[in-house]
Amino acid sequence: MLDVEGARFLIGVLSVSWLVAQLAFLLPGGLGLREVRLTSMVELRYGAAFAAALAVGFRLARIVFEVLAFALRRPPSYAA
């Protein structure tokens, strides 16, 4: 079970990995940089298997949310 300190750690790691990906503006969507940073930091505390699963899970969740956002968008109205 995740305690308060573990939750704070994961929130910090996610924030840092997101920031690293944003600063690498030449890579579209972070292109793996976010996952590498996330995995390398989480691995120190929780192990490689959990870190890899977390990184893949967050990437898949992001893809699902982007597809949903695209599917639910409102089409532009061209009424004059």
C-alpha positions as a printed Julia matrix, in Angstrom:
80×3 Matrix{Float64}:
   0.0    0.0     0.0
   1.17   3.5    -0.78
   1.77   5.73    2.21
   1.76   9.53    2.26
   5.51   9.81    1.78
   5.39   7.39   -1.15
   2.61   9.41   -2.75
   4.62  12.6    -2.34
   7.63  10.89   -3.87
   5.65   9.72   -6.91
   4.05  13.13   -7.39
   7.5   14.73   -7.32
   8.92  12.17   -9.73
   6.03  12.65  -12.14
   6.48  16.42  -11.96
  10.22  16.22  -12.66
   9.76  13.74  -15.51
   7.09  15.97  -17.07
   9.37  19.01  -16.76
  12.29  17.18  -18.37
  10.07  16.15  -21.28
   8.81  19.73  -21.7
  12.34  21.11  -21.75
  13.27  18.67  -24.51
  11.14  20.57  -27.01
  12.84  18.96  -30.01
  11.32  15.57  -29.11
   7.59  15.37  -29.88
   5.67  14.44  -26.73
   8.86  13.77  -24.81
   9.34  10.7   -27.06
  10.43   8.36  -24.32
  12.42  10.9   -22.34
   9.64  11.25  -19.78
   9.48   7.47  -19.36
  13.25   7.1   -19.04
  13.4    9.78  -16.34
  10.37   8.37  -14.55
  11.75   4.83  -14.61
  15.22   5.82  -13.47
  13.91   7.75  -10.47
  11.19   5.32   -9.37
  13.51   2.33   -9.8
  15.7    3.56   -6.94
  12.86   3.22   -4.45
  10.43   0.63   -5.81
  12.43  -1.59   -8.18
  12.72  -1.91  -11.93
   9.56  -3.93  -12.58
   7.27  -1.45  -10.81
   9.05   1.5   -12.42
   8.68   0.08  -15.93
   5.02  -0.81  -15.36
   4.35   2.69  -14.03
   6.02   4.36  -17.02
   4.16   2.19  -19.54
   0.89   2.69  -17.67
   1.22   6.46  -17.67
   2.11   6.51  -21.39
  -0.92   4.34  -22.22
  -3.19   6.49  -20.05
  -1.93   9.61  -21.81
  -2.64   8.06  -25.22
  -6.16   7.06  -24.14
  -6.89  10.55  -22.81
  -5.61  12.19  -25.98
  -7.76   9.91  -28.16
 -10.79  10.67  -25.97
 -10.12  14.39  -26.14
  -9.92  14.17  -29.93
 -13.08  12.07  -30.16
 -15.1   14.35  -27.87
 -14.01  17.67  -29.36
 -16.6   19.98  -30.8
 -16.33  20.46  -34.55
 -15.83  24.06  -35.62
 -18.92  25.9   -36.77
 -18.57  27.69  -40.06
 -21.81  29.63  -39.81
 -21.5   33.12  -41.13
